[in-house]
Amino acid sequence: MQTASDEVRSPLTDTIGRVGRYLIVSVVNVVNHQLLLQLAVNAFGWGGGLANAFAAVTAAFPAYWLSRRWVWSVEGRSSLRHEVLPFWGLALAGLIISTILAEAADRLFDNPLMISVGSLIGYTIVWIAKFLFLNRIFTRGDD
């Protein structure tokens, strides 16, 4: 006899759950990134581009771990070729775009808040594509 806890979940239910967890992890990552960005700008006196690069690289480590473990429930050793390199490639794309926009905002507005806005716009550009790609690489064995 099959109980409610034994029921097989549909792919749609799994995807909705992943999207929800991805949103939560994204909020955590944005807060972490922005705190590091503002620390670098205000405490270290760095320009928008350098501060954003520092925040992006530093925040990428917990972003990878949270995404892998909690969003996609992947355990065990990470695959350098199938997980780590694609994740860092996407992180690099977000870093490049957000750094260009953070630096542009710094030059245009000379305002720490606008540096954050530029950085957020850059990351938003790659956010959906990143979910779709990570969902594909982290669920490759679920077929």
CYANA upper distance limits for C-alpha pairs under 8 A (distance plus 0.5 A):
  2 GLN  CA      6 ASP  CA      6.41
  2 GLN  CA      7 GLU  CA      7.39
  3 THR  CA      7 GLU  CA      7.12
  9 ARG  CA     13 THR  CA      6.79
  9 ARG  CA     14 ASP  CA      7.27
 10 SER  CA     14 ASP  CA      6.85
 11 PRO  CA     15 THR  CA      6.57
 12 LEU  CA     16 ILE  CA      6.61
 13 THR  CA     17 GLY  CA      6.67
 14 ASP  CA     18 ARG  CA      6.70
 15 THR  CA     19 VAL  CA      6.60
 16 ILE  CA     20 GLY  CA      6.73
 17 GLY  CA     21 ARG  CA      6.73
 18 ARG  CA     22 TYR  CA      6.35
 18 ARG  CA     71 VAL  CA      5.96
 18 ARG  CA     72 TRP  CA      7.12
 19 VAL  CA     23 LEU  CA      6.60
 19 VAL  CA     71 VAL  CA      8.45
 20 GLY  CA     24 ILE  CA      6.91
 21 ARG  CA     25 VAL  CA      6.60
 21 ARG  CA     70 TRP  CA      7.73
 21 ARG  CA     71 VAL  CA      5.70
 22 TYR  CA     26 SER  CA      6.36
 22 TYR  CA     67 SER  CA      7.56
 22 TYR  CA     71 VAL  CA      6.23
 22 TYR  CA    131 PHE  CA      8.07
 23 LEU  CA     27 VAL  CA      6.75
 24 ILE  CA     28 VAL  CA      6.89
 25 VAL  CA     29 ASN  CA      6.54
 25 VAL  CA     63 ALA  CA      7.89
 25 VAL  CA     66 LEU  CA      7.21
 25 VAL  CA     67 SER  CA      7.44
 25 VAL  CA     71 VAL  CA      8.17
 26 SER  CA     30 VAL  CA      6.48
 27 VAL  CA     31 VAL  CA      6.68
 28 VAL  CA     32 ASN  CA      6.63
 29 ASN  CA     33 HIS  CA      6.42
 29 ASN  CA     59 ALA  CA      7.25
 29 ASN  CA     62 PRO  CA      8.31
 29 ASN  CA     63 ALA  CA      6.61
 30 VAL  CA     34 GLN  CA      6.45
 30 VAL  CA    120 LEU  CA      8.48
 31 VAL  CA     35 LEU  CA      6.57
 32 ASN  CA     36 LEU  CA      6.79
 32 ASN  CA     59 ALA  CA      6.91
 33 HIS  CA     37 LEU  CA      6.50
 33 HIS  CA     55 ALA  CA      5.75
 33 HIS  CA     56 ALA  CA      6.77
 33 HIS  CA     58 THR  CA      8.44
 33 HIS  CA     59 ALA  CA      6.15
 34 GLN  CA     38 GLN  CA      6.53
 34 GLN  CA     55 ALA  CA      7.85
 34 GLN  CA    116 SER  CA      7.18
 35 LEU  CA     39 LEU  CA      6.58
 36 LEU  CA     40 ALA  CA      6.69
 36 LEU  CA     51 ALA  CA      8.44
 36 LEU  CA     54 PHE  CA      8.20
 36 LEU  CA     55 ALA  CA      5.54
 37 LEU  CA     41 VAL  CA      6.74
 37 LEU  CA     51 ALA  CA      5.88
 37 LEU  CA     52 ASN  CA      6.03
 37 LEU  CA     54 PHE  CA      7.84
 37 LEU  CA     55 ALA  CA      5.66
 37 LEU  CA    116 SER  CA      7.99
 38 GLN  CA     42 ASN  CA      6.22
 38 GLN  CA     43 ALA  CA      8.20
 38 GLN  CA     51 ALA  CA      8.26
 38 GLN  CA    112 PRO  CA      7.57
 38 GLN  CA    116 SER  CA      8.31
 39 LEU  CA     43 ALA  CA      5.68
 39 LEU  CA     44 PHE  CA      7.26
 40 ALA  CA     44 PHE  CA      5.35
 40 ALA  CA     45 GLY  CA      6.83
 40 ALA  CA     46 TRP  CA      6.23
 40 ALA  CA     51 ALA  CA      5.63
 40 ALA  CA     54 PHE  CA      8.22
 40 ALA  CA     55 ALA  CA      8.34
 41 VAL  CA     45 GLY  CA      5.33
 41 VAL  CA     46 TRP  CA      5.33
 41 VAL  CA     47 GLY  CA      6.73
 41 VAL  CA     48 GLY  CA      7.29
 41 VAL  CA     51 ALA  CA      6.46
 41 VAL  CA    112 PRO  CA      7.45
 42 ASN  CA     46 TRP  CA      8.06
 42 ASN  CA    112 PRO  CA      8.24
 46 TRP  CA     50 LEU  CA      6.83
 46 TRP  CA     51 ALA  CA      6.17
 47 GLY  CA     51 ALA  CA      6.48
 47 GLY  CA    103 GLU  CA      7.74
 47 GLY  CA    106 ASP  CA      7.64
 48 GLY  CA     52 ASN  CA      6.44
 48 GLY  CA     99 THR  CA      7.87
 48 GLY  CA    102 ALA  CA      5.79
 48 GLY  CA    103 GLU  CA      5.23
 48 GLY  CA    105 ALA  CA      8.18
 48 GLY  CA    106 ASP  CA      6.02
 48 GLY  CA    112 PRO  CA      8.43
 48 GLY  CA    115 ILE  CA      6.43
 49 GLY  CA     53 ALA  CA      6.71
 49 GLY  CA     99 THR  CA      5.42
 49 GLY  CA    100 ILE  CA      7.20
 49 GLY  CA    102 ALA  CA      6.24
 49 GLY  CA    103 GLU  CA      5.01
 50 LEU  CA     54 PHE  CA      6.70
 50 LEU  CA     99 THR  CA      8.19
 51 ALA  CA     55 ALA  CA      6.71
 52 ASN  CA     56 ALA  CA      6.48
 52 ASN  CA     95 LEU  CA      8.16
 52 ASN  CA     98 SER  CA      7.91
 52 ASN  CA     99 THR  CA      6.17
 52 ASN  CA    102 ALA  CA      7.34
 52 ASN  CA    119 SER  CA      7.57
 53 ALA  CA     57 VAL  CA      6.65
 53 ALA  CA     95 LEU  CA      6.91
 53 ALA  CA     99 THR  CA      6.83
 54 PHE  CA     58 THR  CA      6.60
 55 ALA  CA     59 ALA  CA      6.36
 56 ALA  CA     60 ALA  CA      6.47
 56 ALA  CA     91 ALA  CA      8.34
 56 ALA  CA     95 LEU  CA      6.60
 57 VAL  CA     61 PHE  CA      7.92
 59 ALA  CA     63 ALA  CA      6.76
 60 ALA  CA     64 TYR  CA      6.54
 60 ALA  CA     91 ALA  CA      7.51
 61 PHE  CA     65 TRP  CA      6.93
 62 PRO  CA     66 LEU  CA      6.44
 63 ALA  CA     67 SER  CA      6.46
 64 TYR  CA     68 ARG  CA      6.48
 64 TYR  CA     87 PHE  CA      7.71
 65 TRP  CA     69 ARG  CA      6.43
 65 TRP  CA     70 TRP  CA      8.50
 66 LEU  CA     70 TRP  CA      5.86
 66 LEU  CA     71 VAL  CA      7.29
 67 SER  CA     71 VAL  CA      5.36
 67 SER  CA     72 TRP  CA      6.89
 68 ARG  CA     72 TRP  CA      5.89
 68 ARG  CA     73 SER  CA      6.71
 68 ARG  CA     74 VAL  CA      5.98
 68 ARG  CA     75 GLU  CA      8.21
 68 ARG  CA    138 PHE  CA      7.79
 69 ARG  CA     73 SER  CA      5.09
 69 ARG  CA     74 VAL  CA      5.63
 69 ARG  CA     75 GLU  CA      6.81
 70 TRP  CA     74 VAL  CA      8.18
 72 TRP  CA    135 ASN  CA      7.92
 72 TRP  CA    138 PHE  CA      6.78
 72 TRP  CA    139 THR  CA      7.76
 74 VAL  CA    138 PHE  CA      7.61
 78 SER  CA     83 GLU  CA      7.01
 78 SER  CA     84 VAL  CA      7.35
 79 SER  CA     83 GLU  CA      5.76
 79 SER  CA     84 VAL  CA      6.80
 80 LEU  CA     84 VAL  CA      5.21
 80 LEU  CA     85 LEU  CA      6.34
 81 ARG  CA     85 LEU  CA      6.18
 81 ARG  CA     86 PRO  CA      7.90
 82 HIS  CA     86 PRO  CA      7.13
 82 HIS  CA    137 ILE  CA      7.20
 83 GLU  CA     87 PHE  CA      6.50
 83 GLU  CA    137 ILE  CA      7.10
 83 GLU  CA    138 PHE  CA      7.63
 84 VAL  CA     88 TRP  CA      6.58
 85 LEU  CA     89 GLY  CA      6.42
 86 PRO  CA     90 LEU  CA      6.75
 87 PHE  CA     91 ALA  CA      6.63
 87 PHE  CA    134 LEU  CA      7.70
 88 TRP  CA     92 LEU  CA      6.37
 89 GLY  CA     93 ALA  CA      6.79
 90 LEU  CA     94 GLY  CA      6.77
 90 LEU  CA    126 VAL  CA      8.44
 90 LEU  CA    130 LYS  CA      6.98
 91 ALA  CA     95 LEU  CA      6.49
 92 LEU  CA     96 ILE  CA      6.54
 93 ALA  CA     97 ILE  CA      6.74
 93 ALA  CA    126 VAL  CA      8.05
 94 GLY  CA     98 SER  CA      6.33
 94 GLY  CA    122 GLY  CA      7.01
 94 GLY  CA    123 TYR  CA      5.75
 94 GLY  CA    125 ILE  CA      8.36
 94 GLY  CA    126 VAL  CA      6.60
 95 LEU  CA     99 THR  CA      6.23
 95 LEU  CA    122 GLY  CA      8.45
 95 LEU  CA    123 TYR  CA      8.04
 96 ILE  CA    100 ILE  CA      6.69
 97 ILE  CA    101 LEU  CA      6.87
 97 ILE  CA    122 GLY  CA      5.58
 97 ILE  CA    123 TYR  CA      7.65
 98 SER  CA    102 ALA  CA      6.38
 98 SER  CA    118 GLY  CA      7.12
 98 SER  CA    119 SER  CA      4.94
 98 SER  CA    120 LEU  CA      7.36
 98 SER  CA    121 ILE  CA      7.39
 98 SER  CA    122 GLY  CA      4.32
 98 SER  CA    123 TYR  CA      6.16
 99 THR  CA    103 GLU  CA      6.44
 99 THR  CA    119 SER  CA      6.88
 99 THR  CA    122 GLY  CA      8.01
100 ILE  CA    104 ALA  CA      6.61
100 ILE  CA    122 GLY  CA      8.46
101 LEU  CA    105 ALA  CA      6.53
101 LEU  CA    115 ILE  CA      8.35
101 LEU  CA    118 GLY  CA      5.28
101 LEU  CA    119 SER  CA      6.44
101 LEU  CA    121 ILE  CA      8.01
101 LEU  CA    122 GLY  CA      6.70
102 ALA  CA    106 ASP  CA      6.64
102 ALA  CA    114 MET  CA      8.26
102 ALA  CA    115 ILE  CA      5.24
102 ALA  CA    116 SER  CA      7.24
102 ALA  CA    117 VAL  CA      7.96
102 ALA  CA    118 GLY  CA      5.00
102 ALA  CA    119 SER  CA      5.31
102 ALA  CA    122 GLY  CA      8.50
103 GLU  CA    107 ARG  CA      6.74
103 GLU  CA    115 ILE  CA      7.56
103 GLU  CA    118 GLY  CA      8.36
104 ALA  CA    108 LEU  CA      6.53
104 ALA  CA    118 GLY  CA      8.04
105 ALA  CA    109 PHE  CA      6.16
105 ALA  CA    110 ASP  CA      7.62
105 ALA  CA    111 ASN  CA      8.29
105 ALA  CA    114 MET  CA      6.29
105 ALA  CA    115 ILE  CA      5.73
105 ALA  CA    117 VAL  CA      8.36
105 ALA  CA    118 GLY  CA      6.22
106 ASP  CA    110 ASP  CA      5.16
106 ASP  CA    111 ASN  CA      6.78
106 ASP  CA    112 PRO  CA      7.80
106 ASP  CA    114 MET  CA      7.46
106 ASP  CA    115 ILE  CA      5.96
109 PHE  CA    114 MET  CA      7.17
110 ASP  CA    114 MET  CA      8.18
110 ASP  CA    115 ILE  CA      8.47
111 ASN  CA    115 ILE  CA      6.96
112 PRO  CA    116 SER  CA      7.04
113 LEU  CA    117 VAL  CA      6.91
114 MET  CA    118 GLY  CA      6.62
115 ILE  CA    119 SER  CA      6.71
116 SER  CA    120 LEU  CA      6.57
117 VAL  CA    121 ILE  CA      6.66
118 GLY  CA    122 GLY  CA      6.83
119 SER  CA    123 TYR  CA      6.90
120 LEU  CA    124 THR  CA      6.54
121 ILE  CA    125 ILE  CA      6.91
122 GLY  CA    126 VAL  CA      7.82
123 TYR  CA    127 TRP  CA      6.60
124 THR  CA    128 ILE  CA      8.19
126 VAL  CA    130 LYS  CA      6.41
127 TRP  CA    131 PHE  CA      6.94
128 ILE  CA    132 LEU  CA      6.88
129 ALA  CA    133 PHE  CA      6.61
130 LYS  CA    134 LEU  CA      6.42
131 PHE  CA    135 ASN  CA      6.31
132 LEU  CA    136 ARG  CA      6.82
133 PHE  CA    137 ILE  CA      6.89
134 LEU  CA    138 PHE  CA      6.37
135 ASN  CA    139 THR  CA      6.42
136 ARG  CA    140 ARG  CA      6.46
139 THR  CA    143 ASP  CA      8.29
